[in-house]
Amino acid sequence: MKVVVGLGNPGPEYDATRHNVGWWLVDRLAYDWGLGAFEKVGPALRVEGAVDGQLVRLMKPLTYMNESGRALGSLRRLEGLDVASDLLVVVDDASLEVGRVRFRRRGSTGGHNGLRSVTAALGTEEYCRLRIGVGRPPAGVDLADWVLSPMPEDDEDVVLGLLPELVHGVEVWMREGIEEAMNRFNR
């Protein structure tokens, strides 16, 4: 089984915010793969199905960004799941320009509280990530205010325009591994 977790915040007031781009991609994956509607299972929305013969679980934690790891505790009990190769966590990244993306095999949290929570819950930094650039805040703007504010329409269009390519990137990660996804999609 492969698991893709999009980090974000629940509630309509957060739908269009920079912090929710992980949810945007997971929603697009579910739609493109015809997996149906997400269902609430514990502290997450979840949908599962087969994609090209591979069992896939998509998750959107309902715990708010800074507590995302609480929704992933059940993953440690999934038989046969190797979080180092079978888990992909999708997050916003304010250190990347809008339109830039980075698949990563492992790494630090980079100051991202959602990744900090996931890392603590899993007990390891050895899991794959996909960071989607949302741009840096202007001088004098607090980072938390920046990521919790809606994107300007032009930036939103750029990110939404990336989603079909990122769906393909996730499919490459599933079939060929993180190195191939990094080589083909990092920019």
N, C-alpha and C positions, 0 to 999 in steps of 0.2 A: 504494500500500500504506500502511496505517496500522499503527503498532507501539505496543503498550502493554506497558510494562515495570513489573512489580511488584517493588519492592525488598524484600529480607528476608534471612534467614540460612538456610542449608540445615541439615537435621538435625531429627529429631523433638523434640529438647530445646528447639527454638526455635519450633515450630509455633504454640503458643498465646501467644507473646509479643507485646507491643505493636509491636515492630520489624517484625513480619511481616504487618501488616495489608495491605501492598501485595500480598503473595502471596495473601492471602485474597480480595481483589477479583479478581485475575487468574484464580484458580481458579474463582470464581463466573462470570466472563465465559466461560471455556472451557465450563463446564457448561451455562449458559443458552443459549449459541450452538451447542451440540452439536458442538464442534470435536474431541472425542476426547481421548486421553491425551497428556500432554506427553512429549517425547522429549529425551534429552540430546544436544545439538549443541554441541560445544566446551564453553565454560565456562558454559553456561546450559541450562535446560529450556525447550523451545520447542514451540509448536503453531501451525499456520497453517490458515486456511480462509477461506471467503467468508461475509460477514455482509451481508445486503441488497445483494448484488452487489459489495461492497467487499472486496478482499483484506486480511486482518488477520493480523498475527503477534503472538502473546502470548509474553512472555519472563519467566523468573524466573532471574536470575543465581545461579550456584552458588559465587560467589567470596567470600561473606560481605559484609555491608553495606558496610564501609569500602573494599572493592575492586570495587564493583559496575560501575564504568566499564570494567574489563577485559573484561567480557562484552559490551560494546556496541561494541567496535571494529569489528566486521563491519558495523554499520549505516552507517558512513561510506562503505562501498563499495556499498551498495544503490542501484542505478540508479533515479533519479527520486525518491528519498526526500529530502524537505525536512524536516530535523529540527525546524525552527521551527513547522511546521504538522502534520507527520505522525507525530510522536513524542509520547507521553504517558507520563510517569514517575509512578508511584503510590508515595507514601511515607507513613510515620507522621509526625505532627507533635505534639511534646510542648508546643508553645506554644498549641495549640488545645484547647479543652475536648472531652471525649468527646462525639461526636455532631455536632461541627461539621466542615465540609469546605470546602476552597478549591481551585477550579480556578484556575490561574495561567498566563498566557501566557509569562512569563519571570521571571527574578529571581535574587536571590542564593541561596546555599545555605542561608542561615539557620542556619548552624552544623551542618547535617546532613551527616555524613561520607559517606553514600551519595550525596547530591546533589553533594557536593564531588568525589567520584571520577567521577561521570557527567559533570559539567561539564568536568573536566580531560580526560577521554577524548574528548569531543565537540569540545573547543576553543571552546565557546560556552555562554553562559547562555540562549541563545535557543531554548528548547524548552519545551513545555507540561508542567505538573505538576498532579497532583491530590494535595493534602495531606489526610490523614484524621486528625482530632484523636484523640489518645490521652491527653490530660490532662497537667498538670504534676506532677512528683514533689512529694511533701510536703517540707516544710523538713527539711534534714538528709539527704535521700536523694539519692545520686549519680544523675545523669541516665542514665549508661550502665547502672547497675543497674536503674533504673526501666524503661527501654525493653526490657531483656533479661529482664524478669520477666513471668510470666503476668498477664493482665488479671484483675481480679476478675470474677466471673460476671455481675454487673449491667452492668459496662462492656462486657464481651464481647457481651452480648445487645444493647446499644445499637448497637455497630459492626456486628454480624451483621444487625441489623434495617435498617441503612442500605444494605446491599449491593444489594438489588433496585433501589433508587432510583439508586444509583451506576452500576449496569449501564446504566440508562436515560441517565444523565448522560454516560457514555462514548459511547453511541450518538449522542447529540446532538452531542458533540464531533466524532465521525467524520463526521456528515452536514452539520452546520451551523457547525462551527468552535468555537474556544475561547471567543470572546466570548459566544456564545449559551449555552454550558455555564456560564460564569461567571454570567451574568444569571439563569439559571433554577435553579442548584443551590448557589451559594455561600450559606452561612449560618453 
